[in-house]
């Protein structure tokens, strides 16, 4: 996606809290964050194996929202 990382950086600079909610496993999410140098931008992430109900159920998203809320 063109400019995706630039948009994430702009959101981060404007104090938006960025989270990742993914159907992928935790290891993949962690590798993705490291590979694309997103450690300073992503404040919370949730993988599908952390919730009972998988996408399209909203649990993976709601869990990330709760993690972000608990940080602040």
Residue pairs with C-beta under 8 A, 6 or more apart in sequence:
5 36
8 18
8 38
8 41
9 41
11 18
12 18
12 40
12 41
17 43
17 44
17 68
17 71
17 72
18 38
18 41
18 42
18 43
19 42
19 43
19 44
19 45
19 46
19 64
19 65
19 67
19 68
20 29
20 32
20 33
20 42
20 44
20 45
20 46
20 64
21 45
21 46
21 60
21 61
21 63
21 64
22 28
22 29
22 45
22 46
22 47
22 48
22 60
23 47
23 48
23 54
23 55
23 60
24 32
24 47
24 48
25 47
25 48
25 49
26 47
26 49
26 50
28 47
29 45
29 47
32 38
33 39
33 42
33 45
43 67
43 68
43 71
44 64
44 67
44 68
44 71
45 64
45 67
46 60
46 61
46 63
46 64
46 67
47 60
48 54
48 55
48 60
50 60
50 63
51 57
51 59
51 60
51 63
52 59
53 59
54 60
